[in-house]
Amino acid sequence: LRCRQHSASCRELAVRRPRLQLRSLSAVTSAVWLAAYGLFVLSENSMVLSAAIFITLIGLIIYLHFVKIDQESLLVIGSLGIQVTSSYASGKESTTFIEMSQVKDVVINEAIHMQKVIYYLCILLQDPRDPQGVSEVVPLFQSSKPRLDCLMEVYKSCQEILDQRKTAPQSS
């Protein structure tokens, strides 16, 4: 977890995932190419080897550009809103902005997955028709899945900024 405080009401919190492991990439590539070589020996068709190389390269590009997220960050600006950014291994970034007027609260939620309890941070969006209701739950850090102690740090930081917004005098 990396935390940068730009001002009293502006913080950036980022969680970085481990980089792509060369060992796992090599293992998958080797397995695909060995299977292709086995098919080549049986069929004596060189197209099998060409297809294996092509499929492996296309699969790697798709994985790096659409699946493998290196970093997820949260920029909380008390007067504007919350920006959620995911940075992919290929360099592509995906950003979502949520206006502060839509934010009801930030909470740590728990879920049971398989045979263990997992914790995740989420933003509760205020229902425009019912000020006490929640219209949507936006989960954060879905790819990096940080530990509970990291989530607690992010939660406390977000709550400090949300509390400043609640205690600030409302202008008409």
N, C-alpha and C positions, 0 to 999 in steps of 0.2 A: 504494500500500500504506500502510495506517495501522496502527500498532502501539501498543497501550496495555498497559502492565504494571501490573496491579492489585496484585500481590504477587510474591514470588520464584517461586511455583509457580502463578501465574494470569496468563495473557496473552490479550489479544484482538487478533486480526489480521483486518483487513478489506480487501477489494479492491473498489474502486468502478469500475463501467463507465461509459462516457460516457452522458450523458442522451440521451433520445430527440431526434433532430434534426428540427426543424420543417421543414427543407428536404425530407428524405426522406418525411416524413409528408404534406406538401403534394403532392409528386410522385405518390405512390401514389393519394391521394384524387383528384387531378386526372385521372389516367389512367383510373380507374374511372368517374368522372363523365363524361368525354369519350366513353368507349366507350358508356356508357348513353345519352348524348345522341345519338350516332350511331344506336343502335338505335331510339331514340324517333323520330328523323327518318324512318327506314325504315319503322317499323311504325305510327307515329302513335298509339301507345298510351302514355298518361301513367303507367301502372302500371310501366313500365320505369324511369322516373326515380325514382319512389317506392321501388321495390325497390332501386335502386342506392344511394340515400341510407340506407335501412334496413340493407342488407348492409354498407356502409362503417362505419356507427356500431357495429353489432354486432361486426364484425371488429376494430375498434379497441379496444372494451371487452375482448374475449377476448384480444387481443394484450397489452394492458397488465396484465391480471389473471393470465394464465397463462403468458406467454412472456417478456416483457421484464423481465429481472432487472437492477436498478440496483446492488445491492451483495450481496456474499457475505462472510460473516464466520465466523471460527473462534475459539471461546472454549475455551482449554485450561486446565483446572483439574486440577493434578497429583493431588489426592486423590480427585477425583470422576470426571472424564471429559472428553470433547470434545463441544462443542455446535457444530453446523454450521447456520448460518442463511442463508437466501436472502431478500432483500427485493425484492419486485416493484415495478414502476413505479406500480401502483395503490395501493400501501401495504400489500398483503398480505404476510405473512411465512410462510415454511415453515421449521420447525426440526426437526432430528434430533439426538438425544443418544446418544452411545456411551460406555458405562461403561469406565473406565480398565482394569478387569480383563479386558475383551475386546480391548484394544489390544495388539497384538504389537509394532508399529513404525509409524513414519511414514516414507515414502520418496518420492523423486522418481523417477518412471518416465518412460520415453520411448517414443514410438510413431511409426511412420512413417505419415503421412497425406498422400495424394496424392504429391507429390514433395518433401516436407520433413519434418524431424524435429520433433515437438512434445513438450514436456515438461509433465508434470502431477504434482501432488502427490496422494498417496493414503495412506489408512490401511489397514494390514494387520490384519485381525481374527484373533485366535488361535482355532485349532480346539479346541473343548472336549475332543474325543476324543484329540487328538495335540498335546501342548504345543509340539512343534517345528514343527507344520504351520500353514498359513494356511487359514482357512475362507472368507474373503471379502476382496475388495479394494474399498475405498470411495473412489472418486475425489473430489477436492475442487476447488473453483473451476472447475467445468466450463463455466459460462457466461462468466465474465470472462476466462479463459485468460491469466493474468498471465505476464510474461516470466520467463525463467530466473533472473535476478538477484533478482526478487521472490520466486520460489519458494524460492530458496536461503535468503533471510532468514527466511521462514516455517518452512522445514525446520530451520534452526539453532535457532530459538526453540522449536519443538516438541521437538527433541532435548534441549535443556537441561532442559526440564521432565520428559521421560521418563527422562533420566539421574538426576535427583534422586529420582525414584520408585524406580529400580533400586538406588541407593546408600543409600536410607533404610532404617533397621532395620525388619525385618518384625515386626509385633506378632502374637502368637498369640491 
